[in-house]
Amino acid sequence: TPLKESTCYLPKETGPCVGYFFRYY
């Protein structure tokens, strides 16, 4: 079942934590 988890990554410019990826188990 694919679980949608949130991940934090910092872009080249300073910004908030954004980003998503699907993790399969």
C-alpha positions in Angstrom: 0.0 0.0 0.0 1.5 3.4 -1.0 1.8 5.7 1.9 2.1 9.4 1.3 4.7 10.9 3.6 5.9 14.4 3.8 9.6 15.2 3.6 11.5 18.4 4.3 14.1 19.6 1.8 15.7 23.1 1.5 15.9 24.5 -2.0 18.8 26.7 -3.2 17.0 29.7 -1.8 15.8 29.9 1.8 12.3 28.6 2.1 9.9 26.5 4.1 9.9 22.8 4.3 7.9 21.4 1.3 7.9 18.2 -0.7 6.1 14.9 -0.9 7.1 11.4 -1.9 5.2 8.1 -2.1 6.7 5.2 -0.2 5.7 1.7 -1.1 5.8 -1.2 1.4 
